[in-house]
Amino acid sequence: MNVAIFGLGYVGVVNLACLSSLGHKIYGCDIKSQKVESIKNGKSPIFEPQVDELISKAMDKGLIEVSTDANFIVQNTDIALVCVGTPSRADGTVNLDYMLNTTLDIANAIKKYNKNYTIVYRSTIPPGTIEESMIPQVNEILTDCDSKVSFAFLPEFLREGNAVNDFFNCSRIVIGRDSENTPDLVELFDYSEDIPIVFTDIKTAEFVKYVDNAFHAVKIVFANEAYSVGAPYGVDIKKANEIFLMDTHLNISPYYLRPGLPFGGSCLPKDMRAINHLADQKGVNVPMFSSILDSNAELQKRMFDKIIQSGLKKILIYGLSFKSDTDDVRESPMLRLVKDLFNVDVDLKIYDTDINPITLRIENADVVKYMVGDLKSAIQDSELVVICKKAGKEVFELTNKDQVIFNYMDTSKDHISASKIENLYDA
């Protein structure tokens, strides 16, 4: 393929080097002439292991051409990877000026040569940027033109210092497309059949990199805060961390990493209070740890507000314990939800076969009268069914077209008869 790369900074140069090593003819473009001249001389304008070698080999094979002229680049290619910078402004918003200017240059060149083209963005940008900003600008320029332009977003997952290895050995390739007519772009990445390729919509693809980087930042802050609490107590930090990392079942795993209910139970709430108290005793400031319970409470409030805003009065809560496969209601977010609903005008029912009503009566006598044992009639009598733990398909089969399901546990949507299904994160 003849591929254009706009922006010869960190991401662009790595893409240029790696894609050319796969045999693609790469046309690199940057408004900074010194970057262009550096590559013409077989040298990378950024320092990154292996990149110089890859560029030098590709230049010898005639697989790289570079220029400051966007028209020349578009004329010789059918697809462009936009890898320009998207820095932060002072207020935290993303500066999209470089991306927009590059997009306008590409669009004008497309119009000049009246050709069909694919524009692929690799810069990290907020969800909605392509559909709400870039596509309208391109379409405006091409109003009186026969050219057809497809758009896609491919988040990059490159670590500085290990970028070439990450490029060829990534955990997944994510391709966000604006329509099924957009080229699948798979032929760009023909280096390994073992790497999964995920197709999704553009907004989701745009957001994936933010999720990754937010989690990486959280991990770093988590480790630093956790051990800054332990150190004043004489904890062997290295050994404690080794023990923590040994647990690949829960600690380093997909568990607890999906959006859902607030946390509760006998451990997490009390232990977060405890570790914050330990930090206070030693005068250690742990902003992330100290905000976790507040964040969890905010999610609890959002869940309650979501139900109230539905305007539905006949409500079935499916699940009362703090998670599936237990009867433990200690600090259960569902128990908190139920008690909050006592204060509003709703007809409430609760179904949970794991709960022993006699045990529940001891500490939560006010809840027992809302417990029901006949699931079919409970669902039939409800307008809103709130799924709070694992539910079999029979639950969904019993719903009807006049009902709404709040499916907080991301249960399978098969067999649903209800008119609407929502979750805690729907707008």
Secondary structure, DSSP 8 states (H G I E B T S, - for coil): -EEEEE--SHHHHHHHHHHHHTT-EEEEE-S-HHHHHHHHTT--SS--TTHHHHHHHHHHTT-EEEES-HHHHHHT-SEEEE-----B-TTS-B--HHHHHHHHHHHHHHHHHT--EEEEE-S---TTHIIIIIHHHHHHHTTT----EEEEE------TTSHHHHHHS-S-EEEEESSTTS---GGGG-S-SSS-EEEEEHHHHHHHHHHHHHHHHHHHHHHHHHHHHHGGGT--HHHHHHHHHH-TTTTTSSTT-S--S---SSSHHHHHHHHHHHHHHTT---HHHHHHHHHHHHHHHHHHHHHHHTT--EEEEE--SSSTT----TT-HHHHHHHHHTTSS-EEEEE-TT--HHHHHHH-HHHHTTB-S-HHHHHHT-SEEEE-S---HHHHHT--TT-EEEETT----TT--SSEEE-TT--
